[in-house]
Structure formats: C-alpha cells, structure tokens
Amino acid sequence: MKVKSRHHLRSDDVAAIEDAMSANLGVDLDGDSYELVELADSEFDVVLVDGEPLVLYVDDEPFLTVRGANEHPPSKGVVTVDAGAISFVSNGADVMRPGIVEADADIEPDDLVAIQEETHGKVLAIGRALVEGSDMVGDSGKVVESVHHVGDELYEFSV
C-alpha cells in the first residue's frame, strides 16, 4: 500500500474519532499521537494511534481496524460467529446468518460492525450490517458485508 500523505490530526479531529469510538463501540482509545495516513491505492484512510494503524475511515466514518479491535475490544457493535465461519470470514467472505451465534441488538442496517469468533473473542473482520442486529441470527441469507479482514493489505499495513 502506497502512502499518499501523512499528517498529525488536529485536536478537534482527534476528539471526533475518540467520541465515535466511545459512542459506537464502547472503546476508550486515549492515544497520545494521532496521524492520518492517506493511501494512494486504497479506498480507506488509516489513523495511526501512537504509531499503530488502529482506526480506518470507511466512507468518512471512523471505525477500528481489525488490529485496533483486537487491541481495544469493542463492547458494542459486535457480531459473533461460530467456529465453522472462521476460515470464511478470515478470508474476506461476507457473513451469513447460519454462522452467527450472537449480535448486538442495537445494530442498525448500514452500521459498521466488528466480527469476532466465539471461542476466544478475537476480531476477524470489520463489516457493514445489512440487517438489524436482532435479525442476524437465523437459517439463511447474507447479513454482514465484509469491508476489512485479517490478512488483507490493510491488516498487513505498517509504516
């Protein structure tokens, strides 16, 4: 991934990120240094928090990266999948109802969500909800569209 530009964020931009993480995910980032990295060959921009790529912008909306969600586990906006779904989700597949064991009932369609596996609680991917959280567990249908996952270019990104 090629870096187009990199600069420190102003305090009001940092506050907006920290507020969004707290409100949407129940996460307190509280970093000392926040840098925006614009990538030339990616649909995402990344925010380095204390030098680590912990936040990404999806359609101008800040959300944790997979690495960020594993470092700062979210308490809200989480979809939990069973062991059978791990390999698919880890390879970037969209999430289907039969693989989901639990979902935050407050999730609305179009919300960004963290997709974690049930055994160890590790986040495997970030996705966009296609249905309400209360409608995610079931027998058939795609319910979360994958946006970023373990092992993709963004996951491997470092500066």
N, C-alpha and C positions, 0 to 999 in steps of 0.2 A: 504494500500500500504506500502510495506516494504522498508525502506531506506537502500541501499547497501553502499553508500558512500556519503560524503558531504564535499565540499571544496570551498574556495573562488577562483574566477576566476582571471587570470592574466589580466593586463590592455589591452593587445592585443586581448584577447578573448572577453572582455567587449566591446571594440571598434568594433569588428566584429559583435556582437549582435546589438549594437546601430546603426551601419551603415545599417545592414539588415532591421531593423525595420523602419528606416527612408526611405530607398530606396523602399522597398516593400509595406509599409503600410502608409507612411507619418506620422509616430509616433516618437516623441522625448521622449525616456524613461528617460534618465538622472538620474539614480539612484545613491545612494551613496555606496551601497553594493550589490555585485552580487555573489551568491553562486550556484554552480552546485550541484544538488541532483540527484544521480543515483539511480533509483528504481529497486529493485530486481525482482519484479513481474509485470513489465510494459514494453511496447515497447518504452516508452518515457523516456527522461531525462527532468528534470524540472530545471529552473533557478529561484531562489528566488531573486527578486529585492527589496531591503530594507525589506527583510523578507517575502515578499508575492510571491506566485507562479504565476508570470506574463508571463513567457516565457517557451515554451516547445521546444524540439528538435524532429522533425519528419524526419526520415531518414537523420540525421545530419544537418538538415536545421532549424534554429531558427525561431519561429513564436510565436505570442501572444497566451496565453491560453484564454479561454472564459472570465475568470475573468480579465485577462490583457487587453483584447479588450474592455471590458466594462469600465475599469478604464482609458484607453488611447484609445479612439475611433479612429479606422483607417479611413483615408480619401481615401485610395487606396486598391484594392484587396477585395472589398466588394460585396457580393451578398445579395440583399434584397428580403425577402419573404413576402407573404400576410398573413393575419390572419388565413386563413384556413390551412396553413402549419406549424404554430407554434407548435402545440402539437406533430406532427410527427417529426419535426426537433429536438425539445427538448428531444425527446425520442431516438435520435440517428439514425433516418431514413435518408437515402440518399435523396438529394434534386432533385425533379422532375421539369421539365420545367413549367407545369401549375401553380406551386406555386410561381414562381419567377416574381417579378414586375420590377426589375431593376438589372443590373450587370455592374460592371466596365468593359468598353470595352477593357481595356488593359490586362485583364486576359487571360492567355495562358493555354492550356491543361497542366495538371500536377502541376500548381501553387497551393499553399495553399491559401485559401480564408477564410474570416470571413463572417459568415452567420447571418444577422441581420433581425429583424422583422420591418415592415414598420411604424407602429404606433408610437413607442417610440424610435426606433433605437437601441434597446438592442441586443447585440450579443447573439445568442442562441447556436451556434456551430462553429467549425472550420472544414473545409473540403478540399478535393483535387478536383480541377476542372477537369472535363473530356472533356470539350469542351471550345472553346474561349468564352470570356465574351459577345461578340457581338452575339453569337449563343445560349445564355442561355434562353432567353425569347421565349416561344413558346407553342405548344399544347401537346407534349408528349415526353417522354424519360427522363432518369436519366442524370443529368448534373453535379452534385457535390456528391462526395463520402464522407460521414461523417467520421471524424477522432476523434473528441473530442466534447462533448456536455454538456449542463447544466445538472447537477445531476449525471454525471458519476463519477467513482472513482477519476479521475484526478481533476475534478471540486471540489470534496469534500476534496481533499488532503490539509493537513496543517501540519506544523511541530511543 
